[in-house]
Amino acid sequence: MNQIKITSIVLALTLFLANCSSTSRFYTPAEINTSATVSLADLNQGKALLMEKCGDCHRIPAPRKHDAAGWVETLKKMQVEAKISDEQRELIYKYLTSERI
């Protein structure tokens, strides 16, 4: 019986750790996410700004939480709270929506 408990705990811990490491809520931008209007540097800067500015107050939302229109509304609403410029807001927007390119 003790062996069954240990096996169950090891299995549960293994599944938990595998799930944490195999799926990320955030992606690392690559050339595939770029277009004529967005560069890889912009995407990386947008991701860094998202982590820095949004993570100060709350859990950072995953890029797939909203569609492009939803992110426009959310970012405009949070811009003052996060103390970001229009340019920074656009960089964050580009990162959040570029995974779908």
C-alpha positions in Angstrom: 0.0 0.0 0.0 2.8 2.4 0.8 4.4 1.6 -2.6 1.1 2.6 -4.4 1.0 6.0 -2.6 4.6 6.7 -3.5 4.0 5.7 -7.1 0.9 7.8 -7.3 2.8 10.9 -5.9 5.7 10.4 -8.3 3.3 10.0 -11.3 1.3 13.1 -10.3 4.5 15.2 -9.8 5.9 13.9 -13.2 2.7 14.9 -15.0 2.6 18.3 -13.3 6.2 19.1 -14.2 5.8 17.8 -17.8 2.8 20.0 -18.3 4.6 23.1 -16.9 7.6 22.7 -19.1 6.0 21.6 -22.4 3.5 24.4 -22.8 4.3 28.0 -22.5 1.7 30.8 -22.3 4.1 33.0 -24.1 6.1 32.4 -27.2 9.5 33.7 -28.4 9.1 35.7 -31.5 10.9 34.4 -34.6 11.2 35.6 -38.2 8.0 33.7 -39.0 6.1 36.2 -36.9 7.4 39.2 -38.8 5.7 41.0 -41.7 6.4 44.2 -43.7 5.0 46.3 -40.8 6.6 44.5 -37.8 10.2 43.5 -37.2 11.7 40.8 -35.0 13.2 43.6 -32.8 9.8 45.2 -32.4 8.3 41.8 -31.3 11.0 41.2 -28.8 10.7 44.7 -27.4 6.9 44.3 -27.2 7.3 41.0 -25.2 9.8 42.6 -22.8 7.4 45.6 -22.3 4.5 43.2 -21.6 6.5 41.3 -19.0 7.8 44.4 -17.4 4.8 46.8 -17.4 1.9 44.4 -17.0 3.6 42.0 -14.6 4.1 44.8 -12.1 0.5 44.8 -11.0 -1.1 41.4 -12.1 -0.6 38.1 -13.8 0.4 38.6 -17.4 -2.3 37.6 -19.8 -1.5 35.1 -22.5 -1.4 36.4 -26.1 -4.3 34.1 -27.1 -6.6 35.5 -24.4 -8.1 38.0 -26.9 -8.3 38.5 -30.6 -6.8 41.6 -32.2 -9.9 43.7 -31.5 -10.0 42.6 -27.9 -6.4 43.5 -27.4 -7.0 47.0 -28.8 -9.7 47.6 -26.2 -7.7 46.0 -23.3 -4.5 47.9 -24.1 -6.2 51.2 -24.4 -7.9 50.6 -21.0 -4.7 49.6 -19.3 -2.4 52.1 -20.9 -2.8 54.7 -18.1 -2.5 52.2 -15.3 0.7 50.6 -16.9 2.2 54.1 -17.6 3.0 53.2 -21.2 3.3 55.5 -24.2 1.3 55.1 -27.4 4.5 53.7 -29.0 5.0 51.1 -26.2 1.3 50.2 -26.4 1.7 49.5 -30.1 4.8 47.3 -29.6 2.9 45.3 -27.0 0.0 45.0 -29.3 2.2 43.8 -32.2 3.7 41.1 -29.9 0.3 40.0 -28.6 -1.2 39.6 -32.1 1.8 38.5 -34.1 1.6 34.8 -33.1 -1.4 34.5 -35.4 0.5 35.8 -38.5 
